[in-house]
Amino acid sequence: MFTGIIESLGKINSVTSAGTNKTFWVESSLGPELKVDQSLSHNGVCLTVEEVNGNLHRVTAIEETLEKTNLSTWRTGDLVNLERCMIMNGRLDGHIVQGHVDTTATCTQRTDKDGSWEFRFEFPKKFSHLVIEKGSISLNGISLTIFNVKKTKFDIAVIPYTFKHTNIQSVIAGDRVNIEFDLIGKYVFRQHH
């Protein structure tokens, strides 16, 4: 379980393919604190740490993960949002995030509001029942509130701190981001269908 409050930005150090899998070495300040077999959220995707070497750690994404997320587009030098799993006696500052990405959304607009930024995203219609005005969403692993909700679109507003400390800073129109819809919304919908 995660909270969607990003701890660190990682940088993709190398990408290798083996069969249908992709393996990534990621460089970050969290490196020395990581342990093998630990769960770590990368852009909202929960991946298991396989090896640690100083500031570097290695993770592998399998085919199913690559199909559902934007991980297949990762290149050396890309920035990745990192979050270690939550400590159960800590404060839940974001919202409950599983690290199981549902789909990707495409940025259609980015607006500089002179002190904050607004982004518009378009997502597959089959998920529209999980998107509500002022609801929570995990976007590349960042816990955000959505507004201006339409059938297949929503907006998010980003404060300077979040902009500076996450990879939302590099998202422009045409980019795909990982989306995990609110867990509570999923359970509520399931109960009524």
N, C-alpha and C positions, 0 to 999 in steps of 0.2 A: 504493500500500500504506500502511496505517495500523497503529497499535499498540493503539488503544482507550484510550490515556491522553489524556484531554481537556485541551486547552491553555487554552481560554477559553470563557466563556459569551457567546453573541451574543444580541442582542435583535432580533426582527423589527420593522423600521421601517415597511415597507409591503408590501402584497400586491396584485398586479395579475394579471388573467387576459387571455390573448390566444389565441383558439381553444381548443385543449385544453391549452395550457401555462399554468403559473403562474410569475410572476417575483417574486422576493423581494429587497428591500433589507435587509441585515443590518448591525447596528451592533455593533462589538466593538473591543477593544483591539488585536486583530490587524490591523485595517483598514490602518494605515499600512505594514505589512510585506508586504501581499499584492500579487501581480502578476496582471495579466490573463492568462488561460489556465492559471492554477494550479489544481491539484486540491485541494479542501478538503472534509473530511468534515463534514456538517451532520446531527447526530443519527444518525450512521452512514451517511449517504448521500453518496457522492462526487459533488460538483457542481463545475462549472468556473466560476471567477471570470470574469465578463464585463466588469465595470467596477469601478473603485475610486475613492472620493471621500472622502478623509480617513479617518474611522473607519467609513465605510460601504462595503460591497461588494454587488454585484448578482449573483444566480444565477438560473437558470431550470430548472424541473423539467418534463419532458415527461410525456405521458399515462401511459406505462408505469410511470414512477417514482411518479407520484401514486397509481396503482392499488395498487402493492405496499407502499407505505409510509404513514406518518402525515402526510406533508407537505401533503396536501389539507386537513388540519384546522388548519394553522398560521394564527394570527391576529396582527395587530399587537400588540406587547407580549410575545408568547411568548418564552421563553428556549430557546436552541438550543445544544447541545454542539458545539464546533468543535475540529477537529484538522487541522493541516497534514500532508501526507504525510511518511512517515518518511525520515530521512537514513540511508543504508545503513551508515554507520560508527558509528551510535549504538547504544545498548543497546535491546534489545527488552523493555521492561518489562511490556507487556501480552501480546497474542498477535497473530498475523498477521490483520489485518482488511482486506478488499478494498474496503469501501465499497459493496458490492453487497448491499443488503438483500434477504433471502429472503421475509419476510412480516412481519406485525405480531402481537404477542401482547397480550393484555388483562390488566391488573392486576386480580386478584380479591381481594387482601388486602394490607394494609400494616400492619406491626406495629412499634411503637416499643419497642425492647428496652433502653431506658435506657442509651444509650451507642452503640448501633448500631440499624440498621433492617433488618427483613426484609420482602421483598416476594414474593408468589406471583403467577405468571403462567400463563395458559392460552394454548395455541397450537394451530394446526391439526394434526390427527392425522397427516396425510401426511408431516410432518417428524419424527415421533417417533424414527426411526432415527438422527437426527443429534444427539440429546440424550443425553448420558451423565453419570452421577454424577461430580461433581468435574471436569466438562469445562468448557471455555471457551465463552463466548458474548459477542457484541457486542450490547448493549442500548442503543438510542439512541446508539450509537457508543462506549459505555463497555465496556471489557474487564472481564468479571465471571466468577466461578466459580459454577456451578449445583450445587444439592444437592436432596435430597428429590425426586428425579426420578420422575415417574409418566408414563403414556402421553402425556398432553397437558398436563402441569403440571410446573413446576419452581419452586424457591425461589432467591432470591439474598439475600446479606447485604451490607449497605453500611456501610462505616466512615465516621466523621464527616467526614474530609477529602473523600471522594468525594461525600458527601451535600451538603456545602457548596459544592463547586466544579463541580457538574454539575446538569442539570435533573431528576435523579431526585428532588430535593427537592420538586418540584411534582407528582410522579406519585401519583395516588390511585386507589382501586378504580374500575374502569370505563374508565380511560384506556388508550389503545392506544400501544404503543411499537414502534419498529423493531427487528427481530431479524435478525442475520446469524449463521448457524450456523458452527461451526469449519470452516475450509477443509480441514484435514487429514482431518477426519471425512468430508467430502464425497468426497474422492479415494479414501479407503479403501473407502467404501460402493460407489462407482462400479466399483471394481476387482472387487468380488465379486458384481455384479449385471449 
